[in-house]
Amino acid sequence: MKISLVFVLWMYGKTVTVYAKVKKFTVNGSTDGLTVNENDTNVIFHCQATGRPAPNVSISSSSGSENVTQDTSRQDNTTTVTTYWIPRDQIRVCRLPDCFAPTPKEKIDVCDQVVGTYAWAERLRWHRYHYLKNSDGEEQDPTEPFEKLPWYQPTTARAPKGDAALEAFIDACTHQFIDIKRRRRIRDNMTPGEREALAQLKNLPLTHNAACRYADKSGVTVITSLAEDDEKVLSQISDPEHYDVLPEDPTPDIIESVKSFCNKWQERGNFSKEIAQYVSGVKEAKPGNIKPLIKTHKPKPYPTRILLSGSGTPVQPLSKLIQIAIRHLTQFLPYQVMDTKEFLQKIEEINDNFAPLPNTACFAVCDVVALYPNVNNDMGVPATGTLLESHPSPLGITTNCILQALDIALNENCAKYEDGDGNTTYVKPNKGTAMGPCHSCDYVDVFM
């Protein structure tokens, strides 16, 4: 697994970014640090710990590896600069996949364990009840599997008792879950050094004004300077072609707009009371957070895209409703390829139906730069409406209702960004769609 690292060197009061894609590791025994056997990269993260950067920093290269040394000829009480070596434990932590979960170290909450066991038993009983719904006990094979939609409200009634076998199974499992004598010690899946390294990586914003995060699509770990992140993000959200800078938080006005939309279409019978409560019942809504997304799979210098987190925003439930209402449209797109397997199947179909191909035949592939922000909504929204007219939403919501919801989600997706100095900037996209909201992927597919 490769680790792509973004390092920042402070040189004469200026920031110089050096990108290094780490492929092979060799550990320096004297410093327990990291060097890389690549002549064209520098792998030392030289950053400011406290105060301002030192005025003199030199870079030396020898034997195919790079080192950074600090000129300490000038002493300044307000300046402390450190060279950040990547220790072996931190390398191992950075190599962990995003699905990795450390072994919990907290004590078991017995009360929570009992409540969870009871809920688990109730789910089993309800599952058995619906599976054997006929009075004669014949098994039923439902034509459509049950899908738990976001606005689904489960019953508060107790599940009916199951048969003897099910109750015996629940009793046996409950005793094993609750009995303290049956507990066994679980081996930690991280060494003490790796746990310390994990804490150090989490504290990079405080100790080195840096951040450790996953890059886009490549599955690698990236360490970036927060000061440089501020500069890149602010330069993008200040672009008037894509974002409008707002003087204050527009959340209260957006909440009223969403509630007005729900009242209008609920009165017309377009969706149920449960859907209306889900869409308009956002508690403690707030603007979305803006995060930089490093695209290490692109050519150097690696570009940065901004990701708008939709969680907790006033339009997040509406965006989820749109996603569920239009997600069926992608299967009707003539040039939609879902994954690599389907792409290979397309090639086989070409070979079966059009072989032999002429010698001049070739595959043509295109890529759109910054696709999501550059979507033309004047084309995307009507295209969505056209497909919905031919293939109505399975939710039973009318096309006009979905298009109005889409218009609100596209134009009222406000976000904020707080830089290192504590300054908060509120923005709202005025072009395309943001990366992050639930509806974005399906909407962009329909547009394309």
N, C-alpha and C positions, 0 to 999 in steps of 0.2 A: 504494500500500500504506500502510495506517495504522499508526502506532506508538502504543501506549498506554503511558504512562509513569506510574509511581507515585512521587511525590516526597515527601520528609519534611522538614518545617521544624522547627527547634529554636527554641522560643519560651519564654523564661523557665523553662528547665529541663524543659519538657514537650514531648511529641512530638505534632505536629499533621500529619495526613496530608492531602495535597491530590492529587486524582486529575486527570490531564489526558490527554485523548485527542487526540493530535497529528494534525491532518489536513493542514495547510499549513505549510510551513517558510519563515521569513524569517530570514536570517542577519544578525546584528549585526556590522557590519564592524569596529568598534572593539575588540570583545572576542572576535571569531571564535566567538561563542556562538550560542545559539538563542533566538528569541522566537516567540510564536505569536499570530496575529491572532484571538484568541477572548477576549471580555470576561470570561467566566465561568471561566477556568482560569488556573492559575499554573504555569509550566513551569520554574521554577528548583528544582533539587535542592540544598537547603541542608543540609549534613550535617557531622558531626563527624569531623575527620581524626585528631586525637589529643587526649587529655584529655577534660574534660567540656564540654558545650555552653556557649556564651556566654550570659550572662543577658539580653542585650538584642538583639532582632532585630525589625526593622520591615518591613512590606510596603507598598510603594507601587504605585499603579496610575495609568497615564496613557496616553491615546491607544489604548485597546483592548489594550494589552500589559501584562504584569506583570513587575515586577522585585523582587528581594530585595536589601536593603542591610543591612550589619552595623554596629551601633553599636559603635565601638571606643573609646568613652570610658572603659571599664573595662579595664585591663590585667591579665592574669593569666598568669604563666609556664606554668602547667599546662594552659591552655586555648588550643587552636588550632582555629578554626572557618573553614572555607572554603566558598565558594559554588561549586557544581559546575555549570558550564555544559556543555551537550551540544554538543561540537564537530561540525563538518560531517562529518569522517571517521567519528566514532562514529555519527552518524545513518545514514550509508551502510552501516556494518557492521550496525547494528540492522535495516536494511531487507532484509538478505540472507535468503533462504529457509532453512529448516532443512535442506534437501538440499544446500546449498552446501558445497563442500570446497575449502579453500585449496590452491594449488599447493605441493607439498612442496618444502622448501628444503634438506633433508638430502641428503648424498651418497648415491649409489646403493650399496646393499649387493650387491656382485657375487655373493657366495656365495649369498645369499638369492635373487637373480635366477636363478641356475643351477638351484637346487633347485626353485623355482617353475616354471621352464620344463619341467623333467623331469616334474613332477607333472601339468602341463597336457597334455603329450604322452601320458602314461599314461591320463589320462581320455579323450582322444580315441580311443586304441586300444581301451579297454574299451567305449566307446560303439559303436564300429564292430563289435566282436566280438558284442555282444548284439543289435545291429540286424540283422546278417546271421548268424543263429544256425544256420540249416540248412546242412547240408553241401553242398547244391547251390547255395547262395548266394541263394536266394529271400528277398526282403524280407518281414519279418513285421510285422504291424500288431497290437500288443498291445491287448487289450480294456480293460485298466486301466493307466493310466500309473504308472510307478514313483514312489513317494514316499519320500523319505529321512527316515525317522522319527528322533527324537533318539537312540534306543537302537540304531540301525543301526550295525553294525561292518563297515567295508569290508575287503575281502581284502588281505592283505599280499603276495600273489603278483604277479609281474610280468605285465603285460598281453601277450598274444600279438602278434606283429608284424602290422601292417596290410598292405594291398595296396600296390602300387608308388605309386599316386597319393597315398595318405595319407602314406606315409613321405617322399615327395618334398615334400609340403606341410609336414610337421613339420620336415624339414631346412632348408627355405628360411626358415621362421619362426624357427627356433632361431638361425640365423646372423644374422638381423636383430636378434633380441633381445640376443644376446651380443656382437656385434661393436661395439667401442667407436667405430670410425670412423663407424658409422651413427647414432650418437646425435646428437640435435639439441637445441638449447636451447629449452625451453618457456617461453613468455611467461607471466609472473606474472599471475594473475587478480586480484591486489590491489595497490593502490599502496602505497608505503612509509608514507604517512600512515594508510592503512587498517590495515596490519599493526600499526602502533604503537597505533592505536585499539583493535584487537582485544586486544592485550596489556593495555591500560588497563582495558578492560571485564572481562577475566579477573581483574584484580587489585583490582577494586572491594571485595571483602571485606576486603582488607588496608589499602587506602588510604582507604576511605570507609565501612567497615562496612555495605556494601550488596551486592546481588547482581543480576546481569542474567540473566534467564531468559525462556523462551517462556511465554506465557499459554495457557490452556486453550481449544481449539477456534477461537479467533479468529485465530490465526496472527500475533499481534502480540508485540512485545518489551516486557517489563516490568522495571523497575528498582525494587527494594524495599529497605527498611531491614531489615537482619538482626535488629536489636533488636525491631522490630515483628513480624517473622516468628516469632521466639521466643515472643513473647507470644501470638500467634494459635494457633500449633501447640500450645503447652503448655496453653492453655485448652481445646482440643478433646480432646487425649489425656487430660486430667484429668477428662473427663466420665465418671462411673461408668456411665452408661447405654449407652455404646458401647465403653469400654476398661477393662481391669483393669491397674492399675499393679503391676508385678512387682518384688520386692525384689532380684532378681539375674537374670543371663542364663540363660534356660531352654533354651538350644540343646542341651546334652547330653541332657536328658530327651526333647526332641522327636526327636532322632536315634534314640534307643532305641525310641521309639514307632513311627517310620517303619520301622525294621528289623524290629520285631516284626510289623508289618502285612505287610511283604513276605514274611517267612518263612511266615506263616500261609497266605497266598493262593497262594504258589508251591507249597507242599506239596499244596494242593488242586487244582493244575493250572489255575489261573485265568490265569496269564500266564507267559511264558517266563523263562528264566534271564537273558536279556539285559535284559528289562524290569525284573526285580528288581534287577539290578546297577545299572541306570541310576537307579532311584528311590532306592535306599539307598546308592548310592556317592558321596554328596556329600563332597567333600574341602574341609577348612577352612571348614565351614559357619559362618554368622554371622547375627545378626538382620538383618532388612531395615532399610533407611534410610527415614526419614520426611522427605518434602519437601513444602513448601507449593505449592499449585497455585492461581494467581490466575485467577478466572473473569471476564474482562473483558467477556464477552458478556452478563453479568447486569446488572441495574440497579445504579446506584451507591448506596452504597459497595460496591465490588466484593468479593464474598465470597471466602473462602479455604477450599479443601478440602485435606485432607492426602492425599498419595499415598504408598503403601507400596511401595517397590522390592523385588520378590521375588528379584532376582538374588543368588545365593549363599546363600539361606536353606535350612534343612534340608527345607522342604516345597516348594521350587521345582520339582524334578523331578516330584514327586507332582502338583502343580498342573498341570504340562504334560501329564501322563498323563490327568488328568481332562478337560482341554480337548479332547484328541484323542478321548477316549471319548464325549463328549457333544456335540461340535460339530455332528454330523449332525441333532440334534434341532430346531435352529432352523428347518429347512425344513418341519417339520410343524406349526409354530405358525400358527394361522389368521390372526392379525393382525400378523404380522411383515412389516415393510417394510425391505428391505435398504438402499436408497439413494433418491436423488431420482428417478431414472429409473423405478423401480418404483412410487414414489408417484404419479407422473404417469400411469403405466399404470393404477393403481387408479381414478384420476379418470375416465379414458377408459372403463373398464369400467362405472362408475356411469352415465355419460352414455349409453352404448350400451344398457344393460340396464334402466335405470329412468327414462329421459327420457320425457316432460318432467317435471322435478322441480317440486314445488309452490313457490310464492313464499315459503313459510315455512321451506323447507329451508335448512340452514346446516351448515357444517363445525364440528365440535367437536374441540378439541385440548386435551390435558391435559399437565401437566408435574409430575413428582414432585420435591420438594425433597430434596436429598441422598439420591438413590435408593440408591446402593450401601450406605451405612451403615444404612439403614432397611429393608433387606430382612428379611422375617420368615423365618428359617431353618426354623422349624417348619412353614412352608408350602412354602418353596422346595425343601427336600430331598425331601419326599414327592412334590412335583410332578415333580421330576426322575426319581424312581423310577417313577412312573406312566407317563411317556413312554418310559422305557427298557424297560418291560415290553412296550409295543406296538412299539417300534422298538429292538431290541437294538443294543448297540455293535458296530461293524464290527471291533473288535479282538478280539471273542470273550470279553470280560471280563463276568462276571455282574453283575447289578444290585446285589446286596448288596455285592460287592467295591467297586464304584464309589461307592456311597453311603457306605461306611465311609471310603474315601479322601477323599471330599468332606467328611465330618465332621472328619477330621484337618486338612485344608487350611483349613477355616473357623475352627476353634478353636485351632489351634496356629501360626497365622501371626504369630509374635512379631516385634517391631520395636523399634528404639531411636532416641532423638533426643538429640543433644548440642547444648546451647545455647552461646551465646557465652562463658559463664563456665566451660565445660568440664564442666558437670554432665550426666551421662548418665541418661536415663529409659528403662526397659524397660516396654513395654506389650504387651498382647495383646487383640485385638478380642473382645468378648463379645456382639456383635450385628451382624447383617448380614454383608457381605463387604467387604473392603478394595478400594480402587482400586489396581490394579497387578498382582496375581497373574494368571497365565495364564487360569485358569478363570472369572474374574469376569464377563466380558462374556456368555459363553454361559449361565452360571448365572443371571444377572439376567434375561436374555431369557426363559428358561424360567419363572422366577418370575412375570414380568409376564404 
